[in-house]
């Protein structure tokens, strides 16, 4: 039973290294933005970055998805268009894809 709960030192080291890289990237990004003059064009690019990341992550899943994913996407788009609430759209998408996967 002790073997099941033991951690490989390599795994712990990799997790710690990823943690350090993540913190350095975040702190470095904050430092950089504070020391660089942000133009209107750069600000516009930074403003759309979260949406671009979401599309980059979800786009391939949607492309490989079936009717459940496409249906959930249509519902999410409709909710966002009508309410402009990201949280409501997120909850709608999760509930829709789970429900539609049960049907298809």
N, C-alpha and C positions, 0 to 999 in steps of 0.2 A: 504494500500500500504506500510505502514511503517513496517508491520510484514514481508513482503517479503524480505526486505533488512536488517533486524536485524540479528545479529549473536548471537548464543547461547554461553554464556561464557565458557561452558564446551568444545565446539568445538574449540574455540580460545585457551583455555588452552592446549588441546591435540596437536594442531598444534605447539604451542610454545614449548611444551615438546619435540616433535619430532625434532624440529629445534635444540634444545639444544643437544639432543642425537646425531644427525648427526654431528654437529660441534665438539663435544667432541670426537667422533669416528675418524673423519678426523684428527684433531689436535693431538690426542693421537697416531694415526698411524704414522704420520710424526715424532713425538717426538720419538717413539719407534724405527723407522728405523734409526734415527740419533744416537741413543745410543746403538744400537746392531750391531755387526759386521755381515755384510751380506756375507754369503758364496756363492760360485758359484752355489751350489745346490739350496739354497734359492732364489737366483737371477733368476735362471731358472724357478723356481716355480712361482715367482712373474711375470715373463715375460709372462707366459701362462695364468695367472689368468683372464684377461679380456675376452679371448676367452672361457674359462670355464664358466664364468658367463653368457655370451651370450648363450651358449649351454644350460645351466641350465634354462634360462628364455624361450628360444624359442623352446627347445626340446619338452616339453609337448604340446605346441601349434601346432607344426608340427605333432606330433603323433595323435592329435585329429583332425587335418585338413583334408581337402579333396584335390581334384585335383588342385584347385587354389593354395593352399599353397605348395603342392609338386612341381608343375610347377615353381612357383616363386623361390623355393629353388634351383631347378636345374639351373635356370638362374643365380641366385646369385653365385652359385658355379662356373659356367662357367666364369662369369665376373671376379671373384676373381682369378681364375686360370690364365686367360689370361692377366689381367691388374694389378693385385695386388693392386688395388685401393679400399680401404674400402668405401670411399664416393660414388664412382661410383656403387659399389655393393649394397650399402644401397639404393640409389635412384632406381636402377634397381629392387630391391626386392619390394619396396613400389609400384612402378608403375605396376610391374608385378602382384602382388597379387590383387591390386585394379582392374586391367584390367581383369584378369582371373576370379575373382569373378563375374564380369559382364557377363562373358560367361557361367559359370557353375552354 
